[in-house]
């Protein structure tokens, strides 16, 4: 049986001082199987220009 974990993305956004929209975009891109370097280089328009370290910090909190 699978266990469901709920993560408050608003809390992640506040903790990293970035917008909720940016966190949601990164989560969606990661869920689609995109790598951090790919997101950083080719999806800046969707993430609001987050750098690799910021994306990795989001990933670490998921």
mmCIF file of the N, C-alpha and C atoms, coordinates in Angstrom:
data_MODEL
# 
_entry.id   MODEL 
# 
loop_
_atom_site.group_PDB 
_atom_site.id 
_atom_site.type_symbol 
_atom_site.label_atom_id 
_atom_site.label_alt_id 
_atom_site.label_comp_id 
_atom_site.label_asym_id 
_atom_site.label_entity_id 
_atom_site.label_seq_id 
_atom_site.pdbx_PDB_ins_code 
_atom_site.Cartn_x 
_atom_site.Cartn_y 
_atom_site.Cartn_z 
_atom_site.occupancy 
_atom_site.B_iso_or_equiv 
_atom_site.pdbx_formal_charge 
_atom_site.auth_seq_id 
_atom_site.auth_comp_id 
_atom_site.auth_asym_id 
_atom_site.auth_atom_id 
_atom_site.pdbx_PDB_model_num 
ATOM 1   N N  . UNK A 1 1  ? 0.839  -1.176 0.000   1.00 0.00 ? 1  UNK A N  1 
ATOM 2   C CA . UNK A 1 1  ? 0.000  0.000  0.000   1.00 0.00 ? 1  UNK A CA 1 
ATOM 3   C C  . UNK A 1 1  ? 0.883  1.238  0.000   1.00 0.00 ? 1  UNK A C  1 
ATOM 4   N N  . UNK A 1 2  ? 0.575  2.174  -0.870  1.00 0.00 ? 2  UNK A N  1 
ATOM 5   C CA . UNK A 1 2  ? 1.367  3.401  -0.992  1.00 0.00 ? 2  UNK A CA 1 
ATOM 6   C C  . UNK A 1 2  ? 1.002  4.379  0.119   1.00 0.00 ? 2  UNK A C  1 
ATOM 7   N N  . UNK A 1 3  ? 2.004  5.091  0.579   1.00 0.00 ? 3  UNK A N  1 
ATOM 8   C CA . UNK A 1 3  ? 1.803  6.110  1.592   1.00 0.00 ? 3  UNK A CA 1 
ATOM 9   C C  . UNK A 1 3  ? 1.822  7.475  0.923   1.00 0.00 ? 3  UNK A C  1 
ATOM 10  N N  . UNK A 1 4  ? 0.857  8.308  1.257   1.00 0.00 ? 4  UNK A N  1 
ATOM 11  C CA . UNK A 1 4  ? 0.784  9.652  0.699   1.00 0.00 ? 4  UNK A CA 1 
ATOM 12  C C  . UNK A 1 4  ? 1.352  10.640 1.703   1.00 0.00 ? 4  UNK A C  1 
ATOM 13  N N  . UNK A 1 5  ? 2.235  11.497 1.225   1.00 0.00 ? 5  UNK A N  1 
ATOM 14  C CA . UNK A 1 5  ? 2.820  12.538 2.059   1.00 0.00 ? 5  UNK A CA 1 
ATOM 15  C C  . UNK A 1 5  ? 2.380  13.881 1.497   1.00 0.00 ? 5  UNK A C  1 
ATOM 16  N N  . UNK A 1 6  ? 1.886  14.743 2.353   1.00 0.00 ? 6  UNK A N  1 
ATOM 17  C CA . UNK A 1 6  ? 1.458  16.070 1.931   1.00 0.00 ? 6  UNK A CA 1 
ATOM 18  C C  . UNK A 1 6  ? 2.545  17.075 2.273   1.00 0.00 ? 6  UNK A C  1 
ATOM 19  N N  . UNK A 1 7  ? 2.935  17.857 1.273   1.00 0.00 ? 7  UNK A N  1 
ATOM 20  C CA . UNK A 1 7  ? 3.956  18.884 1.472   1.00 0.00 ? 7  UNK A CA 1 
ATOM 21  C C  . UNK A 1 7  ? 3.308  20.242 1.237   1.00 0.00 ? 7  UNK A C  1 
ATOM 22  N N  . UNK A 1 8  ? 3.468  21.146 2.180   1.00 0.00 ? 8  UNK A N  1 
ATOM 23  C CA . UNK A 1 8  ? 2.926  22.497 2.050   1.00 0.00 ? 8  UNK A CA 1 
ATOM 24  C C  . UNK A 1 8  ? 3.892  23.333 1.216   1.00 0.00 ? 8  UNK A C  1 
ATOM 25  N N  . UNK A 1 9  ? 3.549  23.522 -0.050  1.00 0.00 ? 9  UNK A N  1 
ATOM 26  C CA . UNK A 1 9  ? 4.430  24.267 -0.947  1.00 0.00 ? 9  UNK A CA 1 
ATOM 27  C C  . UNK A 1 9  ? 4.532  25.738 -0.554  1.00 0.00 ? 9  UNK A C  1 
ATOM 28  N N  . UNK A 1 10 ? 3.515  26.255 0.118   1.00 0.00 ? 10 UNK A N  1 
ATOM 29  C CA . UNK A 1 10 ? 3.596  27.647 0.600   1.00 0.00 ? 10 UNK A CA 1 
ATOM 30  C C  . UNK A 1 10 ? 4.712  27.788 1.620   1.00 0.00 ? 10 UNK A C  1 
ATOM 31  N N  . UNK A 1 11 ? 4.845  26.779 2.474   1.00 0.00 ? 11 UNK A N  1 
ATOM 32  C CA . UNK A 1 11 ? 5.901  26.804 3.485   1.00 0.00 ? 11 UNK A CA 1 
ATOM 33  C C  . UNK A 1 11 ? 7.275  26.695 2.821   1.00 0.00 ? 11 UNK A C  1 
ATOM 34  N N  . UNK A 1 12 ? 7.393  25.866 1.796   1.00 0.00 ? 12 UNK A N  1 
ATOM 35  C CA . UNK A 1 12 ? 8.650  25.757 1.051   1.00 0.00 ? 12 UNK A CA 1 
ATOM 36  C C  . UNK A 1 12 ? 8.995  27.111 0.437   1.00 0.00 ? 12 UNK A C  1 
ATOM 37  N N  . UNK A 1 13 ? 8.008  27.754 -0.181  1.00 0.00 ? 13 UNK A N  1 
ATOM 38  C CA . UNK A 1 13 ? 8.229  29.060 -0.814  1.00 0.00 ? 13 UNK A CA 1 
ATOM 39  C C  . UNK A 1 13 ? 8.669  30.099 0.215   1.00 0.00 ? 13 UNK A C  1 
ATOM 40  N N  . UNK A 1 14 ? 7.988  30.144 1.352   1.00 0.00 ? 14 UNK A N  1 
ATOM 41  C CA . UNK A 1 14 ? 8.364  31.100 2.402   1.00 0.00 ? 14 UNK A CA 1 
ATOM 42  C C  . UNK A 1 14 ? 9.768  30.821 2.916   1.00 0.00 ? 14 UNK A C  1 
ATOM 43  N N  . UNK A 1 15 ? 10.076 29.562 3.133   1.00 0.00 ? 15 UNK A N  1 
ATOM 44  C CA . UNK A 1 15 ? 11.381 29.186 3.665   1.00 0.00 ? 15 UNK A CA 1 
ATOM 45  C C  . UNK A 1 15 ? 12.535 29.548 2.746   1.00 0.00 ? 15 UNK A C  1 
ATOM 46  N N  . UNK A 1 16 ? 12.263 29.567 1.445   1.00 0.00 ? 16 UNK A N  1 
ATOM 47  C CA . UNK A 1 16 ? 13.307 29.890 0.469   1.00 0.00 ? 16 UNK A CA 1 
ATOM 48  C C  . UNK A 1 16 ? 13.191 31.315 -0.069  1.00 0.00 ? 16 UNK A C  1 
ATOM 49  N N  . UNK A 1 17 ? 12.192 32.046 0.403   1.00 0.00 ? 17 UNK A N  1 
ATOM 50  C CA . UNK A 1 17 ? 11.952 33.436 -0.014  1.00 0.00 ? 17 UNK A CA 1 
ATOM 51  C C  . UNK A 1 17 ? 11.779 33.555 -1.526  1.00 0.00 ? 17 UNK A C  1 
ATOM 52  N N  . UNK A 1 18 ? 10.970 32.636 -2.093  1.00 0.00 ? 18 UNK A N  1 
ATOM 53  C CA . UNK A 1 18 ? 10.608 32.717 -3.506  1.00 0.00 ? 18 UNK A CA 1 
ATOM 54  C C  . UNK A 1 18 ? 9.103  32.547 -3.617  1.00 0.00 ? 18 UNK A C  1 
ATOM 55  N N  . UNK A 1 19 ? 8.555  32.815 -4.784  1.00 0.00 ? 19 UNK A N  1 
ATOM 56  C CA . UNK A 1 19 ? 7.100  32.785 -4.926  1.00 0.00 ? 19 UNK A CA 1 
ATOM 57  C C  . UNK A 1 19 ? 6.565  31.353 -4.988  1.00 0.00 ? 19 UNK A C  1 
ATOM 58  N N  . UNK A 1 20 ? 5.329  31.216 -4.569  1.00 0.00 ? 20 UNK A N  1 
ATOM 59  C CA . UNK A 1 20 ? 4.652  29.924 -4.627  1.00 0.00 ? 20 UNK A CA 1 
ATOM 60  C C  . UNK A 1 20 ? 4.579  29.441 -6.072  1.00 0.00 ? 20 UNK A C  1 
ATOM 61  N N  . UNK A 1 21 ? 4.337  30.345 -7.002  1.00 0.00 ? 21 UNK A N  1 
ATOM 62  C CA . UNK A 1 21 ? 4.260  29.991 -8.418  1.00 0.00 ? 21 UNK A CA 1 
ATOM 63  C C  . UNK A 1 21 ? 5.552  29.343 -8.894  1.00 0.00 ? 21 UNK A C  1 
ATOM 64  N N  . UNK A 1 22 ? 6.687  29.885 -8.455  1.00 0.00 ? 22 UNK A N  1 
ATOM 65  C CA . UNK A 1 22 ? 7.981  29.320 -8.850  1.00 0.00 ? 22 UNK A CA 1 
ATOM 66  C C  . UNK A 1 22 ? 8.157  27.912 -8.281  1.00 0.00 ? 22 UNK A C  1 
ATOM 67  N N  . UNK A 1 23 ? 7.774  27.719 -7.034  1.00 0.00 ? 23 UNK A N  1 
ATOM 68  C CA . UNK A 1 23 ? 7.884  26.396 -6.408  1.00 0.00 ? 23 UNK A CA 1 
ATOM 69  C C  . UNK A 1 23 ? 6.986  25.402 -7.142  1.00 0.00 ? 23 UNK A C  1 
ATOM 70  N N  . UNK A 1 24 ? 5.760  25.803 -7.433  1.00 0.00 ? 24 UNK A N  1 
ATOM 71  C CA . UNK A 1 24 ? 4.834  24.919 -8.139  1.00 0.00 ? 24 UNK A CA 1 
ATOM 72  C C  . UNK A 1 24 ? 5.381  24.530 -9.508  1.00 0.00 ? 24 UNK A C  1 
ATOM 73  N N  . UNK A 1 25 ? 5.961  25.488 -10.212 1.00 0.00 ? 25 UNK A N  1 
ATOM 74  C CA . UNK A 1 25 ? 6.522  25.210 -11.538 1.00 0.00 ? 25 UNK A CA 1 
ATOM 75  C C  . UNK A 1 25 ? 7.657  24.200 -11.443 1.00 0.00 ? 25 UNK A C  1 
ATOM 76  N N  . UNK A 1 26 ? 8.540  24.375 -10.469 1.00 0.00 ? 26 UNK A N  1 
ATOM 77  C CA . UNK A 1 26 ? 9.668  23.455 -10.299 1.00 0.00 ? 26 UNK A CA 1 
ATOM 78  C C  . UNK A 1 26 ? 9.161  22.059 -9.947  1.00 0.00 ? 26 UNK A C  1 
ATOM 79  N N  . UNK A 1 27 ? 8.196  21.964 -9.060  1.00 0.00 ? 27 UNK A N  1 
ATOM 80  C CA . UNK A 1 27 ? 7.652  20.662 -8.666  1.00 0.00 ? 27 UNK A CA 1 
ATOM 81  C C  . UNK A 1 27 ? 7.051  19.951 -9.878  1.00 0.00 ? 27 UNK A C  1 
ATOM 82  N N  . UNK A 1 28 ? 6.291  20.674 -10.682 1.00 0.00 ? 28 UNK A N  1 
ATOM 83  C CA . UNK A 1 28 ? 5.698  20.075 -11.881 1.00 0.00 ? 28 UNK A CA 1 
ATOM 84  C C  . UNK A 1 28 ? 6.772  19.579 -12.839 1.00 0.00 ? 28 UNK A C  1 
ATOM 85  N N  . UNK A 1 29 ? 7.801  20.392 -13.056 1.00 0.00 ? 29 UNK A N  1 
ATOM 86  C CA . UNK A 1 29 ? 8.875  20.009 -13.968 1.00 0.00 ? 29 UNK A CA 1 
ATOM 87  C C  . UNK A 1 29 ? 9.646  18.796 -13.450 1.00 0.00 ? 29 UNK A C  1 
ATOM 88  N N  . UNK A 1 30 ? 9.903  18.757 -12.156 1.00 0.00 ? 30 UNK A N  1 
ATOM 89  C CA . UNK A 1 30 ? 10.586 17.598 -11.573 1.00 0.00 ? 30 UNK A CA 1 
ATOM 90  C C  . UNK A 1 30 ? 9.709  16.346 -11.668 1.00 0.00 ? 30 UNK A C  1 
ATOM 91  N N  . UNK A 1 31 ? 8.409  16.502 -11.418 1.00 0.00 ? 31 UNK A N  1 
ATOM 92  C CA . UNK A 1 31 ? 7.482  15.369 -11.508 1.00 0.00 ? 31 UNK A CA 1 
ATOM 93  C C  . UNK A 1 31 ? 7.420  14.802 -12.924 1.00 0.00 ? 31 UNK A C  1 
ATOM 94  N N  . UNK A 1 32 ? 7.643  15.658 -13.914 1.00 0.00 ? 32 UNK A N  1 
ATOM 95  C CA . UNK A 1 32 ? 7.642  15.221 -15.313 1.00 0.00 ? 32 UNK A CA 1 
ATOM 96  C C  . UNK A 1 32 ? 8.933  14.491 -15.675 1.00 0.00 ? 32 UNK A C  1 
ATOM 97  N N  . UNK A 1 33 ? 9.890  14.456 -14.742 1.00 0.00 ? 33 UNK A N  1 
ATOM 98  C CA . UNK A 1 33 ? 11.131 13.740 -14.986 1.00 0.00 ? 33 UNK A CA 1 
ATOM 99  C C  . UNK A 1 33 ? 12.278 14.593 -15.489 1.00 0.00 ? 33 UNK A C  1 
ATOM 100 N N  . UNK A 1 34 ? 12.094 15.906 -15.500 1.00 0.00 ? 34 UNK A N  1 
ATOM 101 C CA . UNK A 1 34 ? 13.165 16.804 -15.935 1.00 0.00 ? 34 UNK A CA 1 
ATOM 102 C C  . UNK A 1 34 ? 14.262 16.874 -14.878 1.00 0.00 ? 34 UNK A C  1 
ATOM 103 N N  . UNK A 1 35 ? 15.499 17.003 -15.327 1.00 0.00 ? 35 UNK A N  1 
ATOM 104 C CA . UNK A 1 35 ? 16.624 17.127 -14.398 1.00 0.00 ? 35 UNK A CA 1 
ATOM 105 C C  . UNK A 1 35 ? 16.810 18.586 -13.995 1.00 0.00 ? 35 UNK A C  1 
ATOM 106 N N  . UNK A 1 36 ? 17.506 18.787 -12.882 1.00 0.00 ? 36 UNK A N  1 
ATOM 107 C CA . UNK A 1 36 ? 17.769 20.147 -12.405 1.00 0.00 ? 36 UNK A CA 1 
ATOM 108 C C  . UNK A 1 36 ? 18.540 20.960 -13.445 1.00 0.00 ? 36 UNK A C  1 
ATOM 109 N N  . UNK A 1 37 ? 19.630 20.427 -14.032 1.00 0.00 ? 37 UNK A N  1 
ATOM 110 C CA . UNK A 1 37 ? 20.343 21.222 -15.046 1.00 0.00 ? 37 UNK A CA 1 
ATOM 111 C C  . UNK A 1 37 ? 19.452 21.590 -16.244 1.00 0.00 ? 37 UNK A C  1 
ATOM 112 N N  . UNK A 1 38 ? 18.588 20.660 -16.672 1.00 0.00 ? 38 UNK A N  1 
ATOM 113 C CA . UNK A 1 38 ? 17.685 20.939 -17.788 1.00 0.00 ? 38 UNK A CA 1 
ATOM 114 C C  . UNK A 1 38 ? 16.724 22.066 -17.425 1.00 0.00 ? 38 UNK A C  1 
ATOM 115 N N  . UNK A 1 39 ? 16.128 21.983 -16.247 1.00 0.00 ? 39 UNK A N  1 
ATOM 116 C CA . UNK A 1 39 ? 15.185 23.014 -15.804 1.00 0.00 ? 39 UNK A CA 1 
ATOM 117 C C  . UNK A 1 39 ? 15.882 24.365 -15.736 1.00 0.00 ? 39 UNK A C  1 
ATOM 118 N N  . UNK A 1 40 ? 17.082 24.382 -15.174 1.00 0.00 ? 40 UNK A N  1 
ATOM 119 C CA . UNK A 1 40 ? 17.836 25.628 -15.029 1.00 0.00 ? 40 UNK A CA 1 
ATOM 120 C C  . UNK A 1 40 ? 18.114 26.267 -16.378 1.00 0.00 ? 40 UNK A C  1 
ATOM 121 N N  . UNK A 1 41 ? 18.534 25.470 -17.336 1.00 0.00 ? 41 UNK A N  1 
ATOM 122 C CA . UNK A 1 41 ? 18.940 26.012 -18.637 1.00 0.00 ? 41 UNK A CA 1 
ATOM 123 C C  . UNK A 1 41 ? 17.787 26.299 -19.579 1.00 0.00 ? 41 UNK A C  1 
ATOM 124 N N  . UNK A 1 42 ? 16.801 25.402 -19.612 1.00 0.00 ? 42 UNK A N  1 
ATOM 125 C CA . UNK A 1 42 ? 15.794 25.469 -20.668 1.00 0.00 ? 42 UNK A CA 1 
ATOM 126 C C  . UNK A 1 42 ? 14.384 25.813 -20.207 1.00 0.00 ? 42 UNK A C  1 
ATOM 127 N N  . UNK A 1 43 ? 14.168 25.970 -18.932 1.00 0.00 ? 43 UNK A N  1 
ATOM 128 C CA . UNK A 1 43 ? 12.826 26.295 -18.431 1.00 0.00 ? 43 UNK A CA 1 
ATOM 129 C C  . UNK A 1 43 ? 12.824 27.535 -17.535 1.00 0.00 ? 43 UNK A C  1 
ATOM 130 N N  . UNK A 1 44 ? 13.754 28.452 -17.783 1.00 0.00 ? 44 UNK A N  1 
ATOM 131 C CA . UNK A 1 44 ? 13.816 29.700 -17.004 1.00 0.00 ? 44 UNK A CA 1 
ATOM 132 C C  . UNK A 1 44 ? 12.503 30.472 -17.086 1.00 0.00 ? 44 UNK A C  1 
ATOM 133 N N  . UNK A 1 45 ? 11.866 30.415 -18.262 1.00 0.00 ? 45 UNK A N  1 
ATOM 134 C CA . UNK A 1 45 ? 10.604 31.123 -18.437 1.00 0.00 ? 45 UNK A CA 1 
ATOM 135 C C  . UNK A 1 45 ? 9.524  30.587 -17.498 1.00 0.00 ? 45 UNK A C  1 
ATOM 136 N N  . UNK A 1 46 ? 9.562  29.313 -17.191 1.00 0.00 ? 46 UNK A N  1 
ATOM 137 C CA . UNK A 1 46 ? 8.558  28.718 -16.311 1.00 0.00 ? 46 UNK A CA 1 
ATOM 138 C C  . UNK A 1 46 ? 8.904  28.873 -14.833 1.00 0.00 ? 46 UNK A C  1 
ATOM 139 N N  . UNK A 1 47 ? 10.189 28.955 -14.523 1.00 0.00 ? 47 UNK A N  1 
ATOM 140 C CA . UNK A 1 47 ? 10.607 29.027 -13.116 1.00 0.00 ? 47 UNK A CA 1 
ATOM 141 C C  . UNK A 1 47 ? 10.876 30.448 -12.642 1.00 0.00 ? 47 UNK A C  1 
ATOM 142 N N  . UNK A 1 48 ? 10.729 31.410 -13.524 1.00 0.00 ? 48 UNK A N  1 
ATOM 143 C CA . UNK A 1 48 ? 11.017 32.784 -13.138 1.00 0.00 ? 48 UNK A CA 1 
ATOM 144 C C  . UNK A 1 48 ? 12.500 33.043 -12.977 1.00 0.00 ? 48 UNK A C  1 
ATOM 145 N N  . UNK A 1 49 ? 13.322 32.241 -13.661 1.00 0.00 ? 49 UNK A N  1 
ATOM 146 C CA . UNK A 1 49 ? 14.767 32.469 -13.645 1.00 0.00 ? 49 UNK A CA 1 
ATOM 147 C C  . UNK A 1 49 ? 15.494 31.929 -12.429 1.00 0.00 ? 49 UNK A C  1 
ATOM 148 N N  . UNK A 1 50 ? 14.915 30.935 -11.752 1.00 0.00 ? 50 UNK A N  1 
ATOM 149 C CA . UNK A 1 50 ? 15.606 30.355 -10.599 1.00 0.00 ? 50 UNK A CA 1 
ATOM 150 C C  . UNK A 1 50 ? 16.919 29.724 -11.039 1.00 0.00 ? 50 UNK A C  1 
ATOM 151 N N  . UNK A 1 51 ? 17.925 29.835 -10.172 1.00 0.00 ? 51 UNK A N  1 
ATOM 152 C CA . UNK A 1 51 ? 19.213 29.222 -10.504 1.00 0.00 ? 51 UNK A CA 1 
ATOM 153 C C  . UNK A 1 51 ? 19.240 27.770 -10.015 1.00 0.00 ? 51 UNK A C  1 
ATOM 154 N N  . UNK A 1 52 ? 20.306 27.063 -10.381 1.00 0.00 ? 52 UNK A N  1 
ATOM 155 C CA . UNK A 1 52 ? 20.401 25.639 -10.068 1.00 0.00 ? 52 UNK A CA 1 
ATOM 156 C C  . UNK A 1 52 ? 20.353 25.375 -8.566  1.00 0.00 ? 52 UNK A C  1 
ATOM 157 N N  . UNK A 1 53 ? 21.008 26.199 -7.789  1.00 0.00 ? 53 UNK A N  1 
ATOM 158 C CA . UNK A 1 53 ? 21.018 26.008 -6.331  1.00 0.00 ? 53 UNK A CA 1 
ATOM 159 C C  . UNK A 1 53 ? 19.609 26.154 -5.750  1.00 0.00 ? 53 UNK A C  1 
ATOM 160 N N  . UNK A 1 54 ? 18.854 27.152 -6.209  1.00 0.00 ? 54 UNK A N  1 
ATOM 161 C CA . UNK A 1 54 ? 17.492 27.344 -5.716  1.00 0.00 ? 54 UNK A CA 1 
ATOM 162 C C  . UNK A 1 54 ? 16.610 26.144 -6.066  1.00 0.00 ? 54 UNK A C  1 
ATOM 163 N N  . UNK A 1 55 ? 16.772 25.629 -7.280  1.00 0.00 ? 55 UNK A N  1 
ATOM 164 C CA . UNK A 1 55 ? 15.983 24.470 -7.697  1.00 0.00 ? 55 UNK A CA 1 
ATOM 165 C C  . UNK A 1 55 ? 16.363 23.251 -6.865  1.00 0.00 ? 55 UNK A C  1 
ATOM 166 N N  . UNK A 1 56 ? 17.640 23.079 -6.598  1.00 0.00 ? 56 UNK A N  1 
ATOM 167 C CA . UNK A 1 56 ? 18.080 21.952 -5.763  1.00 0.00 ? 56 UNK A CA 1 
ATOM 168 C C  . UNK A 1 56 ? 17.542 22.085 -4.333  1.00 0.00 ? 56 UNK A C  1 
ATOM 169 N N  . UNK A 1 57 ? 17.452 23.321 -3.831  1.00 0.00 ? 57 UNK A N  1 
ATOM 170 C CA . UNK A 1 57 ? 16.900 23.526 -2.488  1.00 0.00 ? 57 UNK A CA 1 
ATOM 171 C C  . UNK A 1 57 ? 15.422 23.133 -2.451  1.00 0.00 ? 57 UNK A C  1 
ATOM 172 N N  . UNK A 1 58 ? 14.690 23.472 -3.504  1.00 0.00 ? 58 UNK A N  1 
ATOM 173 C CA . UNK A 1 58 ? 13.284 23.054 -3.583  1.00 0.00 ? 58 UNK A CA 1 
ATOM 174 C C  . UNK A 1 58 ? 13.216 21.534 -3.615  1.00 0.00 ? 58 UNK A C  1 
ATOM 175 N N  . UNK A 1 59 ? 14.023 20.930 -4.472  1.00 0.00 ? 59 UNK A N  1 
ATOM 176 C CA . UNK A 1 59 ? 14.038 19.472 -4.611  1.00 0.00 ? 59 UNK A CA 1 
ATOM 177 C C  . UNK A 1 59 ? 14.344 18.794 -3.271  1.00 0.00 ? 59 UNK A C  1 
ATOM 178 N N  . UNK A 1 60 ? 15.250 19.348 -2.505  1.00 0.00 ? 60 UNK A N  1 
ATOM 179 C CA . UNK A 1 60 ? 15.633 18.763 -1.219  1.00 0.00 ? 60 UNK A CA 1 
ATOM 180 C C  . UNK A 1 60 ? 14.500 18.816 -0.199  1.00 0.00 ? 60 UNK A C  1 
ATOM 181 N N  . UNK A 1 61 ? 13.587 19.749 -0.356  1.00 0.00 ? 61 UNK A N  1 
ATOM 182 C CA . UNK A 1 61 ? 12.488 19.899 0.605   1.00 0.00 ? 61 UNK A CA 1 
ATOM 183 C C  . UNK A 1 61 ? 11.259 19.088 0.227   1.00 0.00 ? 61 UNK A C  1 
ATOM 184 N N  . UNK A 1 62 ? 11.335 18.398 -0.895  1.00 0.00 ? 62 UNK A N  1 
ATOM 185 C CA . UNK A 1 62 ? 10.190 17.585 -1.330  1.00 0.00 ? 62 UNK A CA 1 
ATOM 186 C C  . UNK A 1 62 ? 10.260 16.186 -0.770  1.00 0.00 ? 62 UNK A C  1 
# 
